[in-house]
Amino acid sequence: MYARYALRRVLGIGPTLFVIVTAAFFLMRLAPGGPFDEEQTVPPEIEANLQAAYGLDQPVLVQYGRYLAGLLHGDLGPSFRMKDYGVAEIIGSGLPVTLSIGSSALLLALLLGIPLGLLAARGHNRWVDHAVMAIALIGIAVPNFVVAPLLALVFGVQLGWLPAGGWEPGNPRYMILPVLTLALPFVAYVARLTRGSLLEVLQSPFIRTARAKGIGSSAILRRHALKPTLLPVLSFLGPAAAALLTGSLVVEQVFGLPGVGRYFVQGAVNRDYTLVMGMVIFYAALILALNLLVDLAYGWLDPRIRHD
């Protein structure tokens, strides 16, 4: 049963990715302008040669077919604006930074959010519950493009405790502010999910049975309530991990990090078709893969999902 469930989930990735690639390709071509429109000093004949060199003088359907053929061979094409660099090479150069920032932020969100949610649920309707939920609400309400400059100004410029921007490989001090900026809203989400889930689980019949047997609250939480409480958090991990990586677009710009998100913004501004397409494919594949892992883990933990 579980093998069939996993196979269905895996087979669903291909068609979904195909639809995303197709939609992104044609939407980009519908947008006004092109990758060489800002080259005002280039004579028309040279611009025509550039268009021909990159295949932009061909009909859109022909360009689409050639792009799909390249994708089947693992070729994301060359960047139109970053000379002598392929899209795969650009993504590969920024990926370690983005992954290190995003994974650290996700780990921090889980390490802080789950205990805070458990603490709020166990102190339901008391001051600790209200305090945790108030902090969580602030974390959700304030966007990271506001938090990032504030942290950089306070801790980087005024206090001078941490670098306000830039990147130095192997130096964790450059990661602290970006990781905090990314993690704060997700700490709030995880805390709220954990709190709500635990309050619901504690009303379940099997918990009342455990209490009737004289089992203490800590033992009930550890042995019976914790696993079902974390199921909603687990289902949130796929979108959360993807959002942390895609959410690094703003953070990487603010802190000047050489990550994948920064190249995505540059490609969109410069109308670099192949670079933007490569980033879209990368993010889409990442989101689909993470959601697949969460679906498989959720189906393994809860057999009812497999049967549905």
Summary of the structure (lengths in Angstrom):
residues: 308
radius of gyration: 23.9
end to end distance: 11.2
largest distance: 86.3
contacts: 960
relative contact order: 0.15
helix: 77%
strand: 1%
